[in-house]
Amino acid sequence: MTHSNSTLSARRDAAVPRGVFTLQDVFALRALGGVVLDVEGREYIDFTGGIGACNVGHSHPRVTQAVSRQCQELMHTCFHIFQYEGYVALAERLCKLVPGDGPKKAALFNSGAEAVENAVKIARCATGRHAIIAFEDNFHGRTNMTLGLSGKVHPLKKGFGPYAPEVYRMPYAYCYRCPMGLDYPSCDVACADHLRDFFRTHVDPEAVACLVAEPVTGLGGVVTPPPEYFPRLAGICREHGILMLMDEIQTGMGRTGAMLACEHWGFTPDIITLAKSLAGGMVLSAVVGRADVMDAVEPGGLGSTFGGNPVSCAAALAVLEVFEAEDILAQAERLGRKVKKQFESWAGELEIIGEVRGKGAMLGLELVEDRESRTPAVEKAQAVVKECLANGVVVLAQGRYGNVIRTLIPLTMTDDVLERGLEVLGASLRNADGAR
Ligand SMILES: Cc1ncc(COP(=O)(O)O)c(C=O)c1O
């Protein structure tokens, strides 16, 4: 062993600012499928999938082969100087992948935040309007514009303002903690219709370029709006010429059992952002949308030195091959069903679980002190994360209060590894429940 976690942690503390978030003092050496090996030779079952970037698993052989092949041939030219086929081939594939019958176009970038920023630029350009409607509990990235759009303050936004003007934030359909104090379904999804009042109290609809939302919140704690929510919002937006921009950076690429989560709600967004699992662990993001909207920007208005670089494009094309060859959507559905069944069984047994929610393999457990008060069990959620880590399973606690155990399990994880991971998570939840 050449390095230990503790010596690397000491070096990290001296060289890397404390603001850079790290879940634990563990350094990875290699990873494959659903398992990460640390520098001390210890195995971890990864229920976070590199925070949603490893839907086809860590270092999928088809992806690593495509990457190394591409590295030998062409690593970088900058698409704006020398174009290459991979960029165009991927754009073609992405245009076919998103819902809607009309022509579409796709532009490639580096990070999720960069995709959202560019999507907003495109929406503003296409509509000639400046205002944006965003949502509480949604997260869109850590650049100034995307933080301004994000509805989670601590620790993401603290100390970094001012943020861009003309962002108006609506409550989201967080039914377990309904912002309007109503119950689904008798509420008749009043939170979506609230957009009409919002136009009276917050912003003129004729000034709004787009509404931006996650179909299911990631960092916001897997909040999953009811079936009527997005179609209702989309209908109101259409009345006013407002574009629907869906941030599928976390929900996309099969995470929810459909290629894109918006398919579950049966509506067609005008613009979609993708990143994370798009290139199986390589750096890549995309904005895909209606061709007339995407073409509103003049030549030269969109770009980036590394955006859609040849190696990331090759990785993303390999990811799409894996989806077909291994029927990843069916795997997502199967894995999601299995994990949800286990979560629901724990919920039947443990008072600490207030709600099980999510779609496909994007699932969350909201932990509460008791089901009557629904008081967020923040410390207990932290204890679950800590105990899981101590026993070799990585999970995250997130959400508005940090009390939602969130899983983004690689969709290719084998049953044996999955079951071992669930056993550890179940034991940690039982201990937290016993500590009530
Ligand atoms: C829904 C969503 N949008 C945007 C982002 C930002 O992506 P990136 O970290 O690649 O900038 C994230 C990252 O977690 C995300 O979950």
Ligand as a Chemical Component Dictionary entry (heavy atoms), coordinates in Angstrom:
data_LIG
# 
_chem_comp.id                   LIG 
_chem_comp.type                 NON-POLYMER 
_chem_comp.pdbx_formal_charge   0 
_chem_comp.three_letter_code    LIG 
# 
loop_
_chem_comp_atom.comp_id 
_chem_comp_atom.atom_id 
_chem_comp_atom.alt_atom_id 
_chem_comp_atom.type_symbol 
_chem_comp_atom.charge 
_chem_comp_atom.model_Cartn_x 
_chem_comp_atom.model_Cartn_y 
_chem_comp_atom.model_Cartn_z 
_chem_comp_atom.pdbx_ordinal 
LIG C1 C1 C 0 -30.715 18.486 -11.531 1  
LIG C2 C2 C 0 -29.320 19.015 -11.600 2  
LIG N1 N1 N 0 -29.064 20.056 -12.390 3  
LIG C3 C3 C 0 -27.814 20.556 -12.505 4  
LIG C4 C4 C 0 -26.774 20.021 -11.781 5  
LIG C5 C5 C 0 -25.390 20.581 -11.920 6  
LIG O1 O1 O 0 -24.582 19.707 -12.634 7  
LIG P1 P1 P 0 -22.989 19.858 -12.567 8  
LIG O2 O2 O 0 -22.573 19.491 -11.181 9  
LIG O3 O3 O 0 -22.487 18.902 -13.602 10 
LIG O4 O4 O 0 -22.692 21.276 -12.907 11 
LIG C6 C6 C 0 -27.006 18.937 -10.935 12 
LIG C7 C7 C 0 -25.906 18.358 -10.136 13 
LIG O5 O5 O 0 -26.065 17.674 -9.166  14 
LIG C8 C8 C 0 -28.316 18.413 -10.837 15 
LIG O6 O6 O 0 -28.599 17.388 -10.038 16 
# 
loop_
_chem_comp_bond.comp_id 
_chem_comp_bond.atom_id_1 
_chem_comp_bond.atom_id_2 
_chem_comp_bond.value_order 
_chem_comp_bond.pdbx_ordinal 
LIG C1 C2 SING 1  
LIG C2 N1 SING 2  
LIG C2 C8 DOUB 3  
LIG N1 C3 DOUB 4  
LIG C3 C4 SING 5  
LIG C4 C5 SING 6  
LIG C4 C6 DOUB 7  
LIG C5 O1 SING 8  
LIG O1 P1 SING 9  
LIG P1 O2 DOUB 10 
LIG P1 O3 SING 11 
LIG P1 O4 SING 12 
LIG C6 C7 SING 13 
LIG C6 C8 SING 14 
LIG C7 O5 DOUB 15 
LIG C8 O6 SING 16 
# 
